[in-house]
Amino acid sequence: MNAIALAAIGLFIFVLGYRFYSKFVAEKIFRLDPNYVTPAHRYKDGVDFVPTNKFVLWGHHFTSVAGAAPILGPAIAVYWGWLPAVLWVVLGTVFAAGVHDFGTLALSVRNKGQSVGTLAHRLIGQRGKVLFLFIILILVLMVNAVFAWVIANLFISYPASVIPVFIQIPLAVWIGYAAYKKNMKMLVPSLVALAVMYGVAIISSQVEFLQIDLVRYMGGEEGAGLFGLGAISSAFFIWIVVLMVYVYIASTLPVWKLLQPRDFINSHQLVVGLGILYLGLLFTNPEITAPATNPGADVSWFPLLFITIACGAISGFHGLVSSGTSSKQLDKETDARFVGYLGAVGEGVLALISIIAVITLFPNREEFSASYSSFAAASGGGLGNFIEGATILASGLMIPASVASTIVSIIVVSFAATTLDTSVRLMRYIISELGVEYKVPQLEKKHVATSIAVLSSAALVILPEGPNGFGSGGYLLWPLFGTSNQLLAGISLLLISIWLRKLGRNYLITIIPMVFLMFMTLWAMFQQVFLQWAWYNEGSNTLLFIFGAIIFVFTLWIILTAAQALMSKSNPGFSDEDLK
């Protein structure tokens, strides 16, 4: 099949979904009110509650939820063939992700900008809330470990991307100051910042002196490194320390100083990056060489496909961003459709081109099958295959391979870094909420909660040893990241369903994807975590088993509690404002 035709079909369905389905949900189900006073105005504090232009907020929201997952997941999932991957990305985005992201944003806006974890108290009771907060805490801890691991490894593999990524920080601070203190529009300064970043990227890709290659500085791959760890492990350790210092600072600053302007720059990166890839697709006009299905796969696609592709189809982390940060910045309630649903569509567009970049990379089916010989091989090479495939697509616009690979790695790192510091900020919120819950006032302090979040994340990514040696925490936890992410999405859809039912509205649009997602994810978790740990790995990955067992038990408990709340006719403390 021709890759352009496949992309056109997918994009057309995305357009239909946003144009018609999201409009139906906004007007008939959530009934958005343009005159409703949002939490951003009601509780405006200049730190977390900041009324924000919907285009700027969309940029923050999208880049916070995107990360590397909508690239990595689809690049792995094509192991089962491109057809199931494309179907899940397209249909999942329209009927599951869009409703989930939009729904958690609308739910939070109507409830004082509170996170879904906090709202669980009103919807499923005190016990359900505490269990849900612990599940969220474990998830964001894993997000921090996984994405820090991804960024550190990309810095090691693509040293030319380091300076362009870090130069974005002072540029974003300058834009934030100009926009909020001098009332300057963000658009032109952010475009200038992007031009500076890519100008530096072009230069650094050609000039070795500007490539921050820590492995080379320590004598190459065979070098002794720090404390005898070896050059690669030492470089990894240094990057993790640098990243944790950065996220500590970034997650404690007011959102307008760094988070919003940097994410606005990254939203332009998205447009530029997607523009390069889709235009490159038009000019190169490649054929799909990967098979549509893979009946000889060593691991069944059913149900693992639905957790391998999380971001890009549906992701629980999006609900944390929608209710944790975006709801506190929404200027008008009617902007929720644009920010929430279109944010999910944007990620679907990214996941679709990720699939196409990989399935058109190889010259023939035999070479694709050799690279994707097993699920383990697909997991190890997925991200690298995407970067290589994206580089080939960019060549259609006459962009040199070294420049293209640097720019693609910058985009991946920028998105992952945005997700990382948003996740640390969310973890700080949750730790503070638990401090209130258990009457530990020290945990309510911003810097105490942030220190716990940063130190625990660093320990989780650095300390475990696995197949990749020192610092394998992100690698070891990746199988559980997808399952816990999808479980969180299912629980959030369940909370939205309870809310809609209490308001007397049609909740089929959320309950149907919730049942499907819960069934697939619990099944996949039982297979992947418990059976493989007990029978195949012989207990070698105890870390994975412990986290998985806790999440599995907590989830079943929450489902039983929520089912009772869903069937109950009582109205759990909703105010007249909620019922409008």
ABEGO torsion letter per residue (X at the ends): XBAAAAAAAAAAAAAAAAAAAAAAAAAAAAGBBAABBBAAAAABAGAABBBBBAAAAAAAAAAAAAEAAAAAAAAAAAAAEAAAAAAAAAAAAAAAAAAAAAAAAAAAAABGGBBAAAAAAAAAEAAAAAAAAAAAAAAAAAAAAAAAAAAAAAAAABAAAAAAAAAAAAAAAAAAAAAAAAGBBAAAAAAAAAAAAAAAAAAAAABAAABBBAAAAAGEAABAEBGGAEAAAAAAAAAAAAAAAAAAAAAABBAAAAAAAAAAAAAAAAAAAAAAAAAAAAAAGBBBABBABBAABABBAOAAAAAABBBGABBAAAAAAAAAAAAAABABAAAAAAAAAAAAAAAAAAAAAAAAAAAAABABAAAAAAABABAAAAAAAAAAAAAAAAAAAAAAAGBBAAAAAAAAAAAAAAAAAAAAAAAAAAAAAAAAAAAAAAGBAAAABAAAAAAAAAAAAAAAAAABBBAAEBGAAAAAAAAAAAAAAAAAAAAAAAAAAAAAAAAGBBAAAAAAAAAAAAAAAAAAAAAAAAAAAAAAAGGABAAAAAAAAAAAAAAAAAAAAAAAAAABABBBGBBAAAAX
